[in-house]
Amino acid sequence: SCKKDQGPTDPPPQQQQPESATGTYNSTSGGSFATTSGYGVSVIAGSVPKNDNGQSASVTFSIETGVTAPKPIPSGATQKGEVVKFGPDGFFFQWPVRIKMKYPTGADPTKLSVLYFDALNDKWIAVPSSGANVDQKIVTADVLSLGYFVLAELTGAPGKILAGSAFGGFVYTNPALGNMWYTLTDMSVS
């Protein structure tokens, strides 16, 4: 019920049930797995580095939804979708691992950015998305490490390119989030 001078209110949004999924891959295998709702991980053979003895090593990857963000996203970003933790956290891969993030109905995938919580610097950073599937409402990103991710709309467009960046990459400045780091991976094909 509502008072005479008030209109009806919408019920609070339904909280998604937490989900989790795991997949184990080694230095010579690859594959994909996903939660029932569609959050996913794809690993190519060679992403998992070999161990110190040069032998194949294995890693168990995980997806957890319904998690709490380690820190609020910046004021220049509007959260679209839920915070998801992809694991293993703090592990660096030899080749990029593709993550799949669900976006809500009504969101425009061309306006969405993938945010990653950089635990070493205690802040959210934008990472480049690698594609979108509008039928499945998924945005993908290719990343070298996992942790907390969320989709957001950013205010302000990326700014100038900063020269002199190390590690074969370049940086765009962004008023909302500071810098976005892009890298190019080059490999020989015969």
N, C-alpha and C positions, 0 to 999 in steps of 0.2 A: 504494500500500500504506500501511497505518497500523500503529502499534504496538498491542499488545493492549489497552491502556487508553484508546485513542483511537477515536473514531468516524470514519467516512468524512467527508471534507470536500468541499464543493461546489467545482467548478472556478471560477476567477475569472470574473466576468461578461465577456461578449464586448464588446470595444470596438467601437462603431459605426464603420463606415467614414466618413471625412470626406466631406461633400457640399458642393456650392456651386451657387448658381443666381443669375442676374441678370435684371433687367428694366429697361427704360428708358421713362420717362414724362415728359411735358412739362406745362406749366401748364394746358393745355386737355384733356389726355388722362388716363385712368385705366386701371386693369386690375389683374390679379393674376398672381402666379407662385409656384411652390413647388418645394421639393426633392422628390426621389423619395419620401422617407420622410414628407413632409407638412408640414415647416416652411414657412411662407408669408408673403407680404406682399401686402396689398391697398391700392391707392392710388386715391383718388377724384379726379376732375378738379378742379383748383384747389388741391390740396395743395402742388404745386411752385410756389413764388412766381415771379412774373415777374422778369426781370432789371432792372437799373437804368434801362434805356431804356423800360421798360414792355412789352417784347416777351416772347413765350413763351420760357421757359427749359426745358432738359431736364436730368434727373438720372437716373443709373444707380443702381438699388437693388441690393443684394446680400444673400445669405444664406450664412453659412459655419458648418458644424458641425465638431465635432472640435477646437475652439479651446480654449486655456487661459484660464481666468478671470484678469483683471488683478489680482485680490485674492481671498483666500478669502471665502466668504459668512459673515455673522455667526454667532456661536455660538447665537443664538436661532432659527436657521433650519436645516432639514434639506433638503438638495438633493434634488430629485426630477426627474430628467431631465438632459439635458446642457446645457452652456453654449453659447449660440448668439450669433454676432455678425451683427447686421443692419446694413447700411450704406446710405447713407453716414453715417459716424460724425461727430458734432458738427455736423450740419446741422439747422436748425429749419424745420419745414414750416408752411404757412399753415393747413392743416386736418389733423386726425389721420390717421395711417397705421395700418392694422390689421396687427398681427403675429400669426402662428399658431404656438403652441408645442406640441410633442408631449409627452404625459406617459406614463410607463411603465404597463404592465399592473399592476393591483392598486392603483394610486394613486386616491384619491378626489378628483375635480376640485373638489368643494365645499370642500376643505381646502387647496387649492393657491393660492399667491400668486405673482404675476409680480414678480421682482426685476430691477431695472435698475441697472447700474453707472454712477453719477454721477461721471464723470471729473473734473469741476471741483471736487467736494468729496471725491474719493477714497474713496467709500463706496457700498455697495449700498443702494438704497431700494426700497420696495414701491410698485408702481403698480397702480391698480385694473384688474382683468380686466373684459372686456366680455361674456364668454360662454364657453360650453364646448360641445363636441360629443362626447358620450360614445361614439358609434359610431366616430368617427375618432380618439378619444383626443387631442383638441385643446383647448387653452385659448387664448382670444384676448385681446388688449389693444389699445386705441387710444392711440397715443403721438404726441407732436409732435417727438420726436427719436429717433434710433436709436443703437445701440451694442451692448454686451453685455447679454444677458438670460438668466435661468434661472428654472425653476419650483422653488418650495420650500414646505414646510409650516412655518408660524411657530408658535412657542410663545407663548401669551398672546394674548388678543383685543385688538383696537384699543380705545383708551381714549377719553378725552373729546375733544370738538371744541374747538379753540382758536379764539377769535374774533379779529377784526381782521386776518385774512389778506388780503394784497393780491392783485391779478391775478384777482379774481372767483372765488377758490377758498377751500377750507377745509382744515384739517389734522386728522388723527386721530393721536394719540400711540400708539405701540406699544412695549411693553417690549423686544421683540426687535430692532427696527430703528429706533427713534426715531420719526420722523414719516412719515406717508403723505399725499401731497398730492393733493387731488381738485379738479378744476375743472369748471365748467359752461360749455358753449359754447352761446351763444344766437344764433339767426339769424332773420331775417324771412322769412316765407313768404307769397307772394301767390297 
